[in-house]
Amino acid sequence: MSSTDTYKKQHKPRSAFNTRTEYLEHELQVMAPRRWRPNLPFRDYRFEFEDWVPAMAATIGKIVMVAAVVGAFAAPLGLSPEFVVENSRFELLIAALLFVVLVSGFLNPTANLAGTHGPLIPLIPLIVASGGHPMALGVLIGVFGFILGITKGGSLLAKLTSNGVCGGLLLYLGFIGITSQISKLFAWAESFDMAYIAFVIIISTILMYAWLEHMKLRWLAIPLGSVLAGVIAYALGAPFEFSTEPGIPNMNPAYWWGEDTGWQLGLPSFEHFVAVAPFAVLAVAMWSPDFLGHRVFQELSYPPKTERVLMNIDDTMVSTAARQTVGSLLGGGNLSSSWGTYIVPAAIARRPIAAGAVLTGLLCVIAAIWGYPMDLAIWQPVLSVALVVGVFLPLLEAGMQMTREGKTTQSAAIVIFSSALVNPVFGWSLTVLLDNLGLIGCKERGKTLGHTGRWIIPGLTFGILCAVMTGIGMFPGIPPLLSAFQH
């Protein structure tokens, strides 16, 4: 295909194909996104009704995850639930207007949307207890992420990760995610003594997902599952009410970083940056396996000859780092990463990044200003089912698909085992080192990587991450090294 051929010339109407799947696959094959240049609707891509699926899933996931991050900061700082809602609405507008639409929708459609860093949420209380400041943490994550992106460190680490390691990582994340959401759903139902509602919702979701798989309509799982869960819960008597009223959050950064307003912390000092540095290193280290998993899921879901529309790991790191820095400076509390609740449903629906990104931005703006959709998105049955069928079940399926051949199961088993011991970052970095050395997995693969790819880069990565995790106390049974120095 000539480089002078454009998407507009090669596009064919739906009527030219026997099935809609063939049409969507042809769209992916003829697109040629322009990197860091304007990409325009109808010239470079089109909108299809399938784009609403990742947009809806991403909006639901975004509301929930941002609220979780801000809430994790707010609790130890003694800030009110009203602050959490207000800052979450502010973050939705920042993400939608400045980055989702502008970057992924128009300037670089191979950069995935910048979402929320979920695995870092459990560490936030420790960050605050260590004297951390949300702005200091966000800015350092942005700086470190930008360095990794422009040096192409993210794509290099992705190349050094075998199918077995990546498949095991997807299996672990998928299984942990599903069991977590089931536990949360039962805890929610038990809180008002109607645990059977959770059971009915889960059974109904399983049957719905199986039927969608049979009908090859799996891309409908998120909207259909969310509606099904909400209707069943409400019909069986689960309590629900709208409480977030329409309005625009405070858009003044001086308000958010005031001494007596917003976060009530003022601007960070040098000591705040020192306190959060280890956590910022760990946060950016978590990006590589996260971003890799998202790109691999695209590769498994897309047809052949679609390399040009696949997510670019390094560009995604650069845009995520920029979004993190700007959001933190303006007053937001979100911690950014690749947007999983967007890219996974988009890949299932066989849609590229750009069109759904524009719709995601639109829905985020509507949710932030209208207010009421935020209540619905964070209602436990809607939230849990959307995450299970839209993210975690597909991750499980992709992981199984990647570990079916050769000796990939050895690497997959080790990464699951070591992730369960500490966390996925430890599991990924350790297994990449063992796998590339040829101790597990395919022995021949390591011989093709050279000394740099075989042990120098994996060894340095593993050593640095272990030092950081030891310092902040992430190894079970080992006290934080930093606290020993502080005392």
Disulfide bonds with the S-S distance in Angstrom:
none
